[in-house]
């Protein structure tokens, strides 16, 4: 079942207030992955480009949202945290920006789910690309931990 974009966005704004402050919008949430968008103005730095921390935060949120929505869909309610991450900033972004987190391979996802069901704790590594004006501007890798 594909989650409702409006409900996912509302959940993020209510439970992760930073997402509301950043003006995060959910653009895609389906079996292919998650796409989140944020506006330049609430995320601007002294150079009139997107603050690096906002790029990282949007990428973290995209991965977190992918894990959260898919575990909810499987009725595997869990606490999800980021364990570690790295972001490579490829170029400045001077407008609105998006983070795209594709769904991992079926093999990776099933391994994650089986471990969560068996041990009540599991880790998954996700990759997120960040784009500004259609051009890749950041590359993110994060390890998320789910605890039942």
C-alpha positions as CSV (number, residue, x, y, z in Angstrom):
1,X,0.0,0.0,0.0
2,X,1.3,3.4,-0.9
3,X,1.2,5.9,1.9
4,X,-0.7,9.2,1.4
5,X,1.8,12.1,0.7
6,X,-0.3,14.6,2.7
7,X,-0.4,12.2,5.8
8,X,3.4,11.6,5.6
9,X,4.1,15.3,5.4
10,X,1.8,16.0,8.3
11,X,3.5,13.3,10.3
12,X,6.9,14.8,9.6
13,X,5.8,18.3,10.5
14,X,4.2,17.2,13.8
15,X,6.9,14.7,15.0
16,X,10.0,16.3,13.5
17,X,9.5,20.0,13.9
18,X,12.7,20.9,12.0
19,X,11.0,19.5,8.8
20,X,8.3,22.2,9.2
21,X,10.8,25.0,9.8
22,X,12.7,23.9,6.7
23,X,9.4,23.9,4.7
24,X,9.9,20.3,3.7
25,X,7.3,19.0,1.3
26,X,6.9,15.3,0.4
27,X,6.9,15.0,-3.4
28,X,7.0,11.2,-3.8
29,X,6.4,8.3,-1.4
30,X,5.9,4.9,-3.2
31,X,7.5,1.6,-3.9
32,X,10.3,3.4,-5.8
33,X,11.4,5.5,-2.9
34,X,11.1,8.9,-1.3
35,X,11.6,12.4,-2.6
36,X,11.5,15.4,-0.3
37,X,11.7,19.0,-1.3
38,X,12.8,22.1,0.8
39,X,12.7,25.8,0.0
40,X,15.8,27.9,-0.2
41,X,14.7,30.8,2.0
42,X,14.4,29.0,5.4
43,X,17.6,27.2,4.6
44,X,19.8,30.0,3.3
45,X,23.3,30.8,4.4
46,X,25.4,34.0,4.3
47,X,26.3,33.3,0.6
48,X,22.6,33.1,-0.5
49,X,22.9,29.4,-1.1
50,X,21.5,26.4,0.9
51,X,23.2,25.8,4.2
52,X,25.2,22.6,4.2
53,X,23.4,21.5,7.4
54,X,20.1,21.8,5.7
55,X,21.3,19.6,2.8
56,X,22.4,17.0,5.3
57,X,19.2,17.3,7.3
58,X,17.0,16.8,4.2
59,X,19.0,13.8,3.2
60,X,18.8,12.2,6.7
61,X,15.0,12.9,6.7
62,X,14.6,11.3,3.3
63,X,16.2,8.1,4.4
64,X,14.4,8.1,7.8
65,X,11.1,8.6,6.0
66,X,11.7,5.7,3.7
67,X,12.4,3.4,6.6
68,X,9.5,4.8,8.7
69,X,6.8,4.6,6.0
70,X,7.8,1.1,4.9
71,X,7.9,-0.3,8.4
72,X,4.5,1.3,9.1
73,X,3.2,-0.4,6.0
74,X,4.4,-3.8,7.4
75,X,2.9,-3.0,10.8
76,X,6.4,-3.1,12.2
77,X,6.3,0.0,14.4
78,X,9.8,0.8,15.4
79,X,12.0,3.6,16.8
80,X,14.3,4.7,14.0
81,X,17.5,6.5,14.5
82,X,20.4,7.5,12.3
83,X,23.6,5.8,13.5
84,X,26.1,7.4,11.2
85,X,26.2,9.3,7.9
86,X,28.5,11.1,5.5
87,X,27.6,13.8,3.0
88,X,29.7,14.9,0.0
89,X,28.8,18.4,-1.1
90,X,29.4,18.6,-4.9
91,X,28.3,22.2,-5.6
92,X,26.4,25.0,-4.1
93,X,22.6,25.2,-4.4
94,X,21.0,28.6,-5.0
95,X,17.3,27.6,-5.0
96,X,14.9,25.0,-3.7
97,X,16.4,21.5,-3.4
98,X,15.3,17.9,-3.3
99,X,16.5,14.7,-1.7
100,X,15.9,11.4,-3.5
101,X,16.2,8.2,-1.5
102,X,15.6,5.2,-3.8
103,X,14.2,2.0,-2.3
104,X,17.1,-0.4,-1.7
105,X,17.3,-3.7,-3.4
106,X,14.8,-6.3,-2.4
107,X,17.6,-8.5,-1.0
108,X,18.9,-5.7,1.3
109,X,15.4,-4.8,2.5
110,X,14.4,-8.4,3.2
111,X,17.6,-8.9,5.2
112,X,16.8,-5.8,7.2
113,X,13.2,-6.9,7.9
114,X,14.3,-10.5,8.9
115,X,16.8,-9.2,11.4
116,X,14.3,-6.8,12.8
117,X,11.7,-9.5,13.2
118,X,14.2,-12.0,14.7
119,X,16.3,-9.7,16.9
120,X,14.0,-6.6,17.3
121,X,16.9,-4.5,16.1
122,X,18.3,-4.0,12.6
123,X,20.5,-1.7,10.5
124,X,20.2,-0.6,6.9
125,X,22.5,1.6,4.8
126,X,20.7,4.0,2.4
127,X,22.0,6.4,-0.2
128,X,20.4,9.7,-1.0
129,X,21.1,12.2,-3.8
130,X,20.4,15.9,-3.3
131,X,19.6,18.0,-6.3
132,X,19.4,21.8,-6.9
133,X,17.8,22.9,-10.2
134,X,18.0,19.4,-11.5
135,X,21.7,19.1,-11.0
136,X,23.2,16.6,-8.5
137,X,24.7,18.8,-5.7
138,X,25.2,16.3,-2.9
139,X,25.6,12.6,-2.2
140,X,24.7,11.1,1.2
141,X,25.1,7.7,2.8
142,X,23.5,6.9,6.1
143,X,23.1,3.9,8.4
144,X,19.7,3.7,10.1
145,X,18.8,1.5,13.0
146,X,15.3,0.3,13.7
147,X,14.4,-0.9,17.2
148,X,11.1,-2.6,17.9
